[in-house]
Amino acid sequence: MSRSDGGLERKKELEKMKKIKYILFASVILLSSCKREANVKLPATKSHPVIYGYICPDDTVIRIKVTQSQPLFETSTTDIYAPVMDANVSLSGQQGNAQLVYNPLTEYYEIKATSYSINLGATYKVMVIMSNGEIATAETQVPLSAVPISTITVETITEKYGTYDLLKVYFNDVVGQNNYYRMAMVYAQTFPFQPDTTYGDANVNELYSDVTHDGEYSLISTRYYPPFDTILFNDVYLFNCSPSYFNYHKSLLNYSGDNPFAEPSLTYTNVKGGFGCFGAYTRSRFRYKK
Amino acid sequence: MFKKLLYISLCVLSFASVLGQSKFTVSGYITETGSKENLPGVTVYIPKLKTGTSSNNYGFYSITLPKDSLDIIFSYVGFKAKKISVNLDKDISFNIELGAQELAEVVVTAEQSKKVSQETQMSTIDIPIEQIKQIPAFLGEKDVLKVIQLMPGVQKGSEGSTGIYVRGGGPDQNLIILDEAPVYNANHLFGFFSVFNGDALKSVELIKGGFPARYGGRLSSVIDLQMKDGNKEKIHGEAGIGIISSRLTLEGPIIKNKCSFLVSARRTYIDALIYPFLPKDNKGGYYFYDLNAKFNYVISDKDRVYLSGYFGRDKFYFRSKYYDSETKAGLDWGNATGTLRWNHLFHSRLFSNLSLIFTNYQLGINETEKYKTDYFSLKYISDIRDLGAKYNFDFMPSPNHYIKFGIASTWHHFVPQALVVKSSNPNDDFKSKSRPIDTYEGGIYVEDDWRVTEKLKMNIGFRLSAFSSRGDNFFNPEPRASVRYLLGNNFSIKSSYAVMNQYLHLLSNTGIGLPTDLWVPATNKVKPQQSQQIALGLAKDLTDQNLTITLEGYYKWMKNVLNYKEGSSFLDVNDNSNVEGQSDWQDKVVSGTGLSYGAEVLIQRKVGRFTGWIGYTLSWTWLQFDSLNFGVRYPARYDRRHDISVVGIYKLNDHITISSTWVYGTGNAITLPLSSYAVEQHSPVLGSGLGYTYPSSVNDYGKKNSFRMAPYHRMDIGIQFHKKLKRCIRTFEFSVYNVYSRQNPFFYYTEYNYNFRRSRLMQVSLFPIIPSVSWSYKF
């Protein structure tokens, strides 16, 4: 059986390692004597559209987010988190073209799945035309099937630093295909004086690919530190993802920030003429209560 | 038994080759007059037969010639040539002494000097130690590796660094051997100085390609350094005082002409000078020191032993006290090497050397914090240790064949990371040690420098290398060949081919030669590095001008070269490895391929009042990793289109020497952030996407290494005044590093400027114009 374990195995050790990093960094800084603005020709860069969209046959609404990038060496003119509201966003696939409409409440361009359905195995293309005429496009193929979760085990582990749940998700990998999986989780809770159940993202983000373990009975595990004691239940999701979905999320996991001792991590994009990710996935759910 | 068999088989072989031809052997050691220091690489030439040989690394020569009356000329750059006449009717043992040349006598005839056009070996550069001492150096610290960086085909990593990049290879791909012992980290002070103390060195040779079969284990270069043996006749010494360090060398006989020693030490003292001026409760500093020692003993005409060692250490330290709290921190690293060698002459045509080798490199980081009775201490160690043996033979059956063969075996012991944390709170106690790895590396080789015809000469060799690590075994054949064809009297065309395997990897992602770069062995998962290199060149000696000109083109393929995964580093605080039980270094690296090609020109003058060289390199270096840069090949950080170095040394008279160097290099290829944009990870809950996760925004870097740093250029000048005093020669040197104070970039970073509402690219430069003075006394 192939396995994938939670990424916090060495957390403690790494915390200690941080100290070493600072000792080293301080030693290097001692040596740097002179700084000034570099007198070099910087590459010409302009703002580009940023597209995010993760489509799934089970969704009732198809959503695409559009924002803009900000060139670092140019005077800041855009808020990178502000949604672009005046773009022309369209989706094309088997059923032809469809226009998505901006929804100011969700800040996404949207279309109902009843008007434009997402089908297993089909390929879709998103096209964004900005008000200045700039065009960005991206394409993704929906995986051929959803992969059901066979079972889940939850083990509560207490250690010096607190209590966590060791969660293991078991499933049968699809034979004869390159599959890319992500495990995600949603917790549900109610608050006093609020009738509705609220849902929160448990921020579980484990990725696994079957490249060397095709068709095996597989497991993905994670360590989950429950944020509240009043959780009603948890929904564990197994996403069978498109390569673009997987590669993008993988590159975010590798993000090294400002670590001066690491290779700069390049963020994956499948958007032509811009940045971001247009991915597809199928999902299966397993609800558990502790 | 082995010795007997070997002896018998070689005797049969040599006997067969001389049978019926009435040939006899002249052999012996060539030494320097006044010190009896062995002289390697001395040309032995027989004008009548237009043939010759040269002395090996231990100064031993042997040539088998037909019965005749012959003149033999022994010549060596910087020494008076010597001619002897022999009546060859029996084997003769003849030890030769050569004396240094006075400046006024610099007249070397065409026949005497060693000619590059005659050598089979290409891509090889000898650098006379005396020349190294005359070239202006940073803070007056003469540095062998920095002089090597001035040669075509060799690049430095960054400002001031001793990191060496040969023909597109990384700094880990250089086999740096000091008296046969590999040196794993040749840097002091984060690479600003090398560990080699010029006063203790006898010779330095750099091989960039066409590697002879006797060398193996690294892909890109061999830097072979030999320590002086120690004067066998008189006590001599050399002392030097510079801005940052002082050094002292003592050498002399223990038993005259039989047994001698050499001890050389160097230490920086800036820490000691500033220590008293630091506040009492905040003390810190840095120093390095190194110690070279050698002992040699001539047991008989046939047996000699040499024991040599090196020990060096760098140390940063810091101590601070504030009321009841005290912090101590330190960073130290260093090499230790030891070599015991035994030269034995089985026969006048069969020379052997057995070496037992030890080498160790260790890095340590420590920190202690105390507050009243609470304490916290951290200790990190990374260690590599080798024990090895080599048995090498030189067999010289006739002037047309010089056969070398041998066997080498090394046991490597690695402890890549060990971390111990102790604290007054036992909950914080922590101990982790990456599993020590014991590996074995071996090789057997044979090579023949074969004079096929007067015009055609070739060095054909074969090495079989082997490596065993945790049950993974690798065997790799390594064919080697160099061919020289004389096109004219002093003009030749050369070509070479070499396959190299490297079973050790250096994990380095800083590119600035930090001591934290980690050596790890090849494993089944992280395969050995391999390279193939072909080179084609022309060599011309302009004997009237004492000039040599070489032009070479090369093409090198490398596979299984390593790089960190994007976002990984050895201090991987953002470790996201999600595969159980494999969060070790093997998961932080990726292997890929490298390709380097280019052309090099070297115009060099080693003899005369005016010496020096001009070197130019045009090169390309590409790397390709499936999981870096999305699989697209990209230029290596040290890909350097143009690299120029000009070195001039002029002896005005016996008292004054002036020198200057100028270097230019295309800027390093780096990855620069160009723009920033928001991140939206997919969330199963609506509204938890954009900007809610880590990272909330990322940078776009364009293509990997698509930005060029500003070009590097710099000029240094120096002037030396030599004065003969009663009992010593005093040299006073004044030198200026970076004469026109060029602000060369060391690294770039981006800084957001709120006034301009944009980021600015900031450049950190290290060294502006730096004058320095030093004194040295030779007695």
Interface residues (C-beta under 8 A of the other chain):
Chain A: R3 S4 D5 G6 G7 E9 R10 K12 E13 L14 E15 K16 M17 K18 K19 I20 K21 I23 L24 S27 V28 L31 S32 S33 C34 K35 R36 E37 A38 N39 V40 L42 P43 T45 S47 H48 V50 Y52 Y54 K65 T67 Q68 S69 Q70 P71 L72 F73 E74 T75 S76 I80 Y81 T106 E107 K160 R182 A184 M185 V186 Y199 G200 D201 N203 N205 E206 L207 Y208 S221 D235 Y237 F239 Y245 H249 S251 L252 L253 N254 Y255 S256 G257 N259 P260 F261 A262 E263 P264 S265 L266 T267 Y268 F275 G276 G279 Y281 R283
Chain B: F190 F316 A329 L331 I365 E367 L378 Y380 L419 V421 N427 F430 S432 N509 T510 I512 L514 T516 N563 Y564 K565 E566 G567 S568 S569 F570 L571 D572 V573 N574 D575 N576 S577 N578 V579 E580 G581 S583 L628 N629 F630 T671 L672 P673 L674 S675 S676 Y677 A678 V679 E680 Q681 H682 S683 P684 V685 L686 G687 S688 G689 L690 G691 Y692 T693 Y694 P695 S696 S697 V698 N699 D700 Y701 G702 K704 S706 F707 R708 M709 A710 Q743 P745 F746 Y748 T750 F756 R757 R758 S759 R760 L761 M762 Q763 V764 S765 L766 F767 P768
